Amino acid sequence: MKELVKIIATALVDHPDQVTVTETQTEKALVVELKVAPEDMGKVIGKQGRIAKSIRTLVKAAATRDDMKVVVEIVQ
């Protein structure tokens, strides 16, 4: 999942070298944290959160194939 989120985020931002993605396994789900440059935050979130929602939907669909629960968090 980490690679999927990184590929999507680097395609969206102006500073792809500052995209970092970390995975943390909890007892309930896999948490994927996406961190981008402050000036790229709006591009990743989108108007009214549409792009962020789309990223979460794609990751959820990919995780369903593997029978996993994945949570995508966009952090600063």
C-alpha positions as CSV (number, residue, x, y, z in Angstrom):
1,M,0.0,0.0,0.0
2,K,2.9,2.3,0.7
3,E,4.1,2.2,-2.9
4,L,0.6,2.9,-4.2
5,V,0.1,6.0,-2.1
6,K,3.6,7.2,-3.0
7,I,3.1,6.8,-6.7
8,I,-0.3,8.7,-6.6
9,A,1.1,11.5,-4.4
10,T,4.3,12.1,-6.4
11,A,2.1,12.5,-9.6
12,L,0.1,15.2,-7.9
13,V,2.7,17.5,-6.2
14,D,5.2,20.0,-7.4
15,H,7.9,18.7,-5.1
16,P,7.9,14.9,-5.4
17,D,11.2,14.6,-3.6
18,Q,9.5,15.8,-0.4
19,V,6.8,13.1,-0.4
20,T,7.2,10.6,2.4
21,V,5.0,7.6,3.2
22,T,5.2,5.5,6.3
23,E,3.2,2.4,7.3
24,T,2.3,1.4,10.8
25,Q,0.5,-1.8,11.7
26,T,-2.0,-1.5,14.5
27,E,-4.2,-4.3,15.9
28,K,-7.2,-3.2,13.8
29,A,-5.7,-1.8,10.6
30,L,-2.7,-0.7,8.6
31,V,-2.1,3.0,8.9
32,V,-0.5,4.8,6.0
33,E,0.7,8.3,6.7
34,L,1.4,10.6,3.8
35,K,3.5,13.7,4.3
36,V,4.1,16.3,1.6
37,A,5.6,19.8,1.4
38,P,3.4,22.5,3.0
39,E,2.8,24.2,-0.4
40,D,1.6,20.9,-1.9
41,M,-0.9,20.1,0.8
42,G,-3.8,21.7,-1.1
43,K,-3.0,19.6,-4.2
44,V,-3.1,16.4,-2.2
45,I,-6.3,17.3,-0.4
46,G,-8.1,18.9,-3.3
47,K,-11.3,21.0,-3.3
48,Q,-13.5,19.9,-0.4
49,G,-11.3,16.9,0.1
50,R,-12.1,15.2,-3.2
51,I,-8.6,14.1,-4.1
52,A,-7.9,12.8,-0.6
53,K,-11.2,10.9,-0.7
54,S,-10.2,9.4,-4.1
55,I,-6.8,8.3,-2.8
56,R,-8.5,6.6,0.2
57,T,-11.0,4.9,-2.1
58,L,-8.2,3.6,-4.4
59,V,-6.2,2.3,-1.4
60,K,-9.3,0.7,0.1
61,A,-10.1,-1.1,-3.1
62,A,-6.6,-2.4,-3.3
63,A,-6.7,-3.5,0.3
64,T,-9.9,-5.3,-0.2
65,R,-8.1,-7.6,-2.6
66,D,-5.7,-8.6,0.1
67,D,-8.4,-8.8,2.8
68,M,-6.9,-5.9,4.8
69,K,-8.2,-2.7,6.4
70,V,-6.1,0.3,5.5
71,V,-6.4,3.9,6.8
72,V,-4.7,6.7,4.9
73,E,-3.8,9.8,6.9
74,I,-2.5,13.0,5.4
75,V,-0.2,14.7,8.0
76,Q,1.9,17.9,8.1
